[in-house]
Amino acid sequence: MAIRLTDADLHDHLNARMAQRGIAKEELERTLNEGWLAEDTKPGTIGKVMVFTYQDQWEGRWYAEKEVSVYYKGAESALVLLTVKARYGKNFPRGERS
């Protein structure tokens, strides 16, 4: 079953981080649905990572790719999104899909 986020899922902290880091809602959904498990999570937290073709400028520099990481907790069949990160660059490693 594919994860579809609603505006209620995107709390103020998450919206602020998305805007600050250049991440769209659609990228969050794709990362949650198609990404691989992040290796840098804390106990009790789940993370997913996905690399997107970017081919654009971010803060005045051109980048080939964008790596999006989403961190969340599962709470009684619902996701509680904690934060998101983005890195811009090229040749990011790809993990195993889960």
DAJOJO-V214861 format. One record per helix or strand of 3 or more residues. SS is the DSSP state (alpha for helix, beta for strand). FROM is the first residue (numbers start at 0). TO is the last residue. Records with the same first field share a line. If there is no record, write none. Layout:
SS = FROM-TO / FROM-TO
//
This chain:
alpha = 6-8 / 11-20 / 24-33
beta = 45-57 / 60-74 / 77-88
//
